[in-house]
C-alpha cells in the first residue's frame, strides 16, 4: 500500500474473499471525496453499518480534473486516502484512474455497493448497473444530509472571492452563440463568467471554442442513441457538473437534447434556450425549413425559459427576420444567427440582473 493508506484492487479482492468465507460482507462505495464534510462522514457511517468492512474507491487526480474541472481536486489522492483512513468507518481505500468505477467494482466484487441519495438505481451509469446486476451485487442508495456537499462548500468559499455570476453553456454544434456570449463578456457588455461548457458531442466545435478561451470543456455521454434523449445517468452527470461549477444560469446554445427533471427543478427558471423561429410557430428541429415550406413572410429567433415541453417555455424576447425572395435554409439561418448573437447576451444580462 503506497504511503500505507492506498490498497490495490488485488489486496481488496483477497480481503473480500476472506470475509466471504467467514460469512461476512464487504461494502464498496466510490467518489471523489474531496473536502470532507459532515455529509460524507454520516454517509460513510451509514454505509459501514450495512456490513463488516467498508472500502472507499476514490478517483485519481486526473480523473477528478476530468469530472470536476481544472481546479479540482483540492487534495491529492494520497492525501484524500489518508484523511479517509483516519475515519473510524473506513477500513480501506483504493484508487481508480478511469471516469467510471466499473473496473474496480469487477475486480473487487463487493457484497454491497452504495451510492448517495442523489442517485436512484435508474440513474446509475448503465455500464455500472449492468455490471452490478451481473455480479449479483446488492445496491443500496443511502440518505444525504441536506445542504451538505462539496459543491456547496466550494460555493461558500467562492462567494467571497467574486461577485461576477457564473453561467454554463450547453451545445451540440459549432458554438456560434457560445462565441458571441464569450465575446460579449470579453467586451464587458455582459458581466458574467462562463464557468463550464458541456456538449453531448465529444468533437463538437463548441468544446474547442471553450478550450481556446480557457474555459472547462467537458463532453457528456448522453447514454443513448435515441435522438434528443438523455438517460437518467446523463441528466445526473450534467446536474452534478453544473452544481460543481456553481453556476447561476444554464444557457442552451444549440443543445440537441431534451432537458427534463430533475434538472429542471435543480435550476428553476434558470435554464434558457434560443430557437430559430418565432415561437409558437415551428418548434423542434428544422425550423427554418418549415418556415420556408409554409411560405412565411418572416421568421426570426425566440429566447425562452426551458420547461418540460419542447420549445414551450415562457418567451423572454423575439427578434423578427424578414424572409427574402430566393432565401435558402442556409441564407435564412445566417441572418437569424446575426440576430441571435446580438440578442442572446443581452437577455442573459437581463436574467442575471433579475436575480
C-alpha positions as CSV (number, residue, x, y, z in Angstrom):
1,X,0.0,0.0,0.0
2,X,1.7,3.2,-1.1
3,X,2.1,5.5,1.9
4,X,0.3,2.9,3.9
5,X,-3.1,4.3,3.0
6,X,-3.9,3.0,-0.5
7,X,-4.7,-0.6,-1.2
8,X,-4.5,-2.3,-4.6
9,X,-7.6,-3.9,-6.1
10,X,-5.9,-7.3,-5.7
11,X,-5.5,-6.8,-2.0
12,X,-9.1,-5.8,-1.6
13,X,-10.3,-8.8,-3.5
14,X,-8.3,-11.1,-1.2
15,X,-9.9,-9.4,1.7
16,X,-13.3,-9.8,0.2
17,X,-12.9,-13.5,-0.4
18,X,-11.6,-13.9,3.2
19,X,-14.7,-12.2,4.5
20,X,-16.9,-14.2,2.2
21,X,-15.5,-17.4,3.6
22,X,-16.5,-16.2,7.1
23,X,-20.0,-15.2,6.1
24,X,-19.2,-11.5,6.4
25,X,-19.8,-8.7,4.0
26,X,-17.6,-6.1,2.2
27,X,-19.2,-2.8,1.3
28,X,-17.9,-0.7,-1.6
29,X,-18.6,3.0,-2.3
30,X,-16.8,5.4,-4.7
31,X,-16.5,9.0,-5.3
32,X,-14.1,12.0,-5.3
33,X,-14.3,12.6,-1.5
34,X,-12.5,15.9,-1.8
35,X,-13.0,18.5,1.1
36,X,-14.6,16.1,3.5
37,X,-17.7,17.4,5.4
38,X,-20.3,16.2,7.8
39,X,-22.4,14.8,4.9
40,X,-19.5,12.5,3.9
41,X,-19.0,11.3,7.5
42,X,-22.6,10.4,8.1
43,X,-22.9,8.7,4.7
44,X,-19.8,6.6,5.3
45,X,-21.0,5.7,8.8
46,X,-24.3,4.5,7.3
47,X,-22.5,2.6,4.6
48,X,-20.3,0.8,7.2
49,X,-23.4,-0.2,9.2
50,X,-24.5,-2.4,6.3
51,X,-21.7,-4.9,6.7
52,X,-18.3,-5.7,8.2
53,X,-15.7,-3.9,6.0
54,X,-16.1,-0.6,4.2
55,X,-13.8,0.1,1.2
56,X,-13.9,3.5,-0.5
57,X,-12.8,3.8,-4.1
58,X,-11.6,7.3,-5.0
59,X,-10.9,8.9,-8.4
60,X,-7.3,9.5,-9.2
61,X,-6.3,13.2,-9.6
62,X,-6.5,13.3,-13.4
63,X,-9.9,11.6,-13.3
64,X,-11.2,14.3,-10.8
65,X,-10.0,17.1,-13.1
66,X,-11.9,15.5,-16.0
67,X,-15.0,15.1,-13.9
68,X,-15.0,18.3,-11.8
69,X,-12.9,20.8,-13.8
70,X,-9.3,22.1,-13.7
71,X,-9.4,23.4,-10.1
72,X,-10.1,20.1,-8.5
73,X,-9.1,18.1,-6.6
74,X,-8.1,20.3,-3.8
75,X,-6.2,17.4,-2.2
76,X,-4.2,14.7,-4.0
77,X,-5.4,11.1,-4.0
78,X,-2.7,10.2,-1.4
79,X,-4.0,13.0,0.9
80,X,-7.6,12.1,0.4
81,X,-6.8,8.4,1.2
82,X,-5.0,9.4,4.4
83,X,-7.9,11.5,5.5
84,X,-10.5,8.8,4.7
85,X,-8.5,6.1,6.5
86,X,-8.5,8.3,9.6
87,X,-12.3,7.9,9.8
88,X,-13.4,5.0,12.0
89,X,-15.9,3.8,9.4
90,X,-13.4,3.4,6.6
91,X,-11.3,0.2,6.5
92,X,-9.5,0.5,3.2
93,X,-9.1,3.0,0.3
94,X,-8.4,2.1,-3.4
95,X,-7.7,4.5,-6.2
96,X,-9.0,4.2,-9.8
97,X,-7.9,6.2,-12.8
98,X,-10.9,5.8,-15.1
99,X,-14.0,8.1,-15.2
100,X,-16.2,5.2,-14.1
101,X,-15.7,2.7,-11.3
102,X,-16.6,-0.3,-13.3
103,X,-13.2,-1.8,-13.4
104,X,-12.6,-1.6,-9.7
105,X,-16.1,-3.0,-9.0
106,X,-15.4,-6.0,-11.2
107,X,-12.0,-6.5,-9.6
108,X,-13.3,-6.4,-6.1
109,X,-16.7,-7.9,-6.5
110,X,-18.2,-6.4,-3.3
111,X,-21.2,-7.9,-1.5
112,X,-22.9,-4.5,-1.3
113,X,-22.4,-1.3,-3.3
114,X,-23.7,2.0,-2.0
115,X,-24.4,5.4,-3.6
116,X,-25.7,8.6,-2.2
117,X,-29.4,9.6,-2.2
118,X,-28.9,12.0,-5.1
119,X,-28.8,8.7,-7.2
120,X,-31.5,6.1,-7.9
121,X,-30.9,2.6,-9.3
122,X,-32.0,4.0,-12.7
123,X,-29.6,7.0,-12.6
124,X,-26.6,4.8,-12.1
125,X,-24.4,4.6,-15.3
126,X,-25.9,1.8,-17.5
127,X,-22.5,0.1,-17.7
128,X,-22.2,0.2,-13.9
129,X,-25.7,-1.0,-13.3
130,X,-25.4,-3.9,-15.7
131,X,-22.1,-5.0,-14.1
132,X,-23.6,-4.9,-10.6
133,X,-26.6,-6.9,-11.8
134,X,-24.3,-9.5,-13.5
135,X,-22.2,-9.9,-10.4
136,X,-25.2,-10.2,-8.2
137,X,-24.1,-7.2,-6.0
138,X,-26.7,-5.7,-3.7
139,X,-27.2,-2.0,-4.5
140,X,-28.1,0.4,-1.6
141,X,-29.0,4.0,-2.0
142,X,-28.2,5.9,1.2
143,X,-29.6,9.2,2.5
144,X,-27.9,12.6,2.1
145,X,-27.5,15.4,4.6
146,X,-29.5,18.3,3.1
147,X,-27.3,21.3,2.1
148,X,-24.0,19.4,2.8
149,X,-21.9,18.8,-0.3
150,X,-18.5,19.5,-1.6
151,X,-20.1,21.8,-4.3
152,X,-21.9,23.7,-1.5
153,X,-18.7,24.1,0.4
154,X,-16.8,25.3,-2.6
155,X,-19.6,27.7,-3.4
156,X,-19.4,29.3,0.0
157,X,-15.7,29.9,-0.4
158,X,-16.1,31.3,-3.9
159,X,-18.9,33.6,-2.9
160,X,-16.4,35.7,-1.0
161,X,-13.9,35.8,-3.9
162,X,-16.0,37.1,-6.8
163,X,-19.4,38.8,-7.3
164,X,-19.4,38.0,-11.0
165,X,-22.2,35.5,-11.7
166,X,-21.2,32.2,-13.4
167,X,-23.1,30.6,-16.3
168,X,-22.8,27.3,-18.1
169,X,-23.3,26.8,-21.8
170,X,-24.6,23.5,-23.3
171,X,-24.3,22.9,-27.0
172,X,-24.1,20.2,-29.6
173,X,-22.6,22.0,-32.6
174,X,-20.2,24.7,-33.9
175,X,-20.9,27.1,-31.0
176,X,-21.5,30.4,-32.8
177,X,-23.8,31.6,-30.0
178,X,-21.3,30.5,-27.4
179,X,-18.7,32.6,-29.2
180,X,-21.0,35.6,-29.2
181,X,-21.6,35.2,-25.4
182,X,-17.8,34.8,-24.7
183,X,-17.1,37.9,-26.9
184,X,-19.7,39.9,-25.1
185,X,-18.1,39.1,-21.8
186,X,-14.6,40.0,-23.1
187,X,-16.0,43.3,-24.4
188,X,-17.5,44.0,-21.0
189,X,-21.0,44.0,-22.4
190,X,-22.0,41.1,-20.3
191,X,-21.0,40.9,-16.6
192,X,-20.6,37.2,-16.2
193,X,-18.2,34.3,-16.3
194,X,-18.6,31.2,-18.4
195,X,-17.6,28.5,-15.8
196,X,-18.1,25.4,-18.0
197,X,-19.2,24.3,-21.4
198,X,-20.8,20.9,-21.8
199,X,-21.6,19.0,-25.0
200,X,-23.2,15.7,-25.9
201,X,-20.9,15.6,-28.9
202,X,-17.2,14.9,-28.0
203,X,-15.9,16.5,-31.1
204,X,-18.3,19.5,-31.2
205,X,-16.8,22.8,-32.2
206,X,-18.3,24.4,-29.1
207,X,-15.9,22.5,-26.9
208,X,-12.9,23.7,-28.9
209,X,-14.1,27.3,-28.6
210,X,-14.3,26.8,-24.8
211,X,-10.8,25.4,-24.7
212,X,-9.3,28.2,-26.7
213,X,-10.9,30.6,-24.2
214,X,-9.5,28.8,-21.2
215,X,-12.9,27.5,-20.2
216,X,-13.6,24.0,-18.8
217,X,-14.8,22.0,-21.8
218,X,-16.5,18.7,-20.9
219,X,-18.1,16.1,-23.1
220,X,-21.2,14.3,-21.7
221,X,-22.1,10.8,-22.7
222,X,-25.9,11.0,-23.5
223,X,-26.2,7.3,-22.6
224,X,-28.5,6.6,-25.6
225,X,-28.6,6.9,-29.4
226,X,-32.2,8.0,-29.4
227,X,-32.4,11.4,-31.0
228,X,-32.9,14.2,-28.5
229,X,-32.8,12.0,-25.4
230,X,-30.7,11.8,-22.3
231,X,-30.6,8.9,-19.9
232,X,-31.1,9.4,-16.1
233,X,-27.4,8.9,-15.7
234,X,-26.6,11.6,-18.2
235,X,-29.0,14.1,-16.6
236,X,-27.4,13.3,-13.2
237,X,-23.9,14.0,-14.6
238,X,-25.0,17.3,-16.2
239,X,-26.6,18.4,-12.9
240,X,-23.5,17.4,-10.9
241,X,-21.2,19.3,-13.2
242,X,-23.4,22.4,-13.2
243,X,-23.7,22.4,-9.4
244,X,-19.9,21.8,-9.0
245,X,-19.3,24.8,-11.2
246,X,-21.6,26.9,-9.0
247,X,-23.5,28.4,-12.0
248,X,-26.4,30.7,-11.6
249,X,-27.8,30.3,-15.1
250,X,-27.7,27.5,-17.7
251,X,-27.6,28.6,-21.3
252,X,-28.6,26.2,-24.1
253,X,-26.9,27.2,-27.3
254,X,-27.8,24.6,-30.0
255,X,-28.1,21.8,-27.5
256,X,-29.9,19.0,-29.3
257,X,-31.1,17.0,-26.3
258,X,-34.2,17.5,-24.2
259,X,-33.7,18.8,-20.7
260,X,-36.0,17.3,-18.1
261,X,-36.4,16.5,-14.4
262,X,-34.7,16.5,-12.0
263,X,-32.5,19.1,-13.8
264,X,-35.4,21.5,-14.3
265,X,-36.2,21.6,-10.6
266,X,-32.5,22.0,-9.7
267,X,-32.4,25.2,-11.8
268,X,-35.9,26.6,-11.6
269,X,-36.4,29.3,-14.3
270,X,-32.7,29.4,-14.6
271,X,-32.3,27.4,-17.9
272,X,-32.7,29.5,-21.0
273,X,-32.8,28.5,-24.7
274,X,-32.7,30.2,-28.1
275,X,-34.7,28.8,-31.0
276,X,-34.6,29.9,-34.7
277,X,-38.3,30.6,-35.2
278,X,-41.0,32.9,-33.9
279,X,-42.5,30.5,-31.4
280,X,-45.0,29.1,-31.0
281,X,-44.5,28.6,-34.7
282,X,-42.2,25.8,-35.8
283,X,-40.9,24.3,-32.5
284,X,-38.3,21.5,-32.7
285,X,-36.0,20.6,-35.5
286,X,-35.6,22.2,-39.0
287,X,-37.4,25.4,-38.0
288,X,-36.0,27.4,-41.0
289,X,-37.0,24.7,-43.5
290,X,-40.5,24.6,-42.0
291,X,-40.9,28.4,-42.3
292,X,-39.8,28.3,-45.9
293,X,-42.0,25.4,-46.7
294,X,-45.0,27.2,-45.1
295,X,-44.4,30.3,-47.3
296,X,-43.9,32.5,-44.3
297,X,-43.0,36.2,-44.9
298,X,-40.9,36.4,-41.8
299,X,-39.0,34.3,-39.3
300,X,-36.6,35.1,-36.5
301,X,-35.5,33.8,-33.2
302,X,-37.1,33.3,-29.8
303,X,-35.3,33.3,-26.4
304,X,-37.3,31.5,-23.8
305,X,-37.1,29.8,-20.5
306,X,-36.9,26.0,-20.6
307,X,-39.8,23.9,-19.2
308,X,-40.8,20.2,-19.6
309,X,-42.1,20.8,-23.1
310,X,-40.2,21.2,-26.4
311,X,-39.7,25.0,-27.0
312,X,-42.8,25.8,-24.9
313,X,-41.3,27.8,-22.0
314,X,-42.0,31.5,-21.2
315,X,-40.9,33.7,-24.0
316,X,-38.4,36.4,-23.0
317,X,-37.6,38.0,-26.3
318,X,-38.2,37.6,-30.0
319,X,-36.4,39.2,-33.0
320,X,-38.1,39.3,-36.4
321,X,-36.1,38.5,-39.5
322,X,-37.8,39.0,-42.9
323,X,-37.7,36.2,-45.3
324,X,-36.4,37.3,-48.7
325,X,-37.1,36.1,-52.2
326,X,-34.8,33.3,-53.0
327,X,-33.9,32.5,-49.4
328,X,-32.5,29.1,-48.7
329,X,-32.3,27.4,-45.3
330,X,-28.6,28.4,-45.2
331,X,-29.1,32.1,-46.0
332,X,-32.1,32.4,-43.7
333,X,-30.2,30.7,-40.9
334,X,-27.2,33.0,-41.3
335,X,-29.4,36.1,-40.9
336,X,-31.3,34.7,-37.9
337,X,-27.9,33.9,-36.3
338,X,-26.9,37.5,-36.6
339,X,-29.9,38.5,-34.6
340,X,-29.3,35.7,-32.1
341,X,-25.7,36.8,-31.5
342,X,-26.9,40.3,-30.6
343,X,-30.0,39.4,-28.6
344,X,-28.8,36.4,-26.5
345,X,-26.1,38.1,-24.5
346,X,-28.5,41.0,-23.8
347,X,-31.2,38.6,-22.5
348,X,-28.6,36.7,-20.4
349,X,-27.5,40.0,-18.8
350,X,-31.2,40.8,-18.0
351,X,-31.8,37.4,-16.4
352,X,-28.7,37.8,-14.2
353,X,-29.7,41.3,-13.1
354,X,-33.2,39.9,-12.3
355,X,-31.5,37.5,-9.8
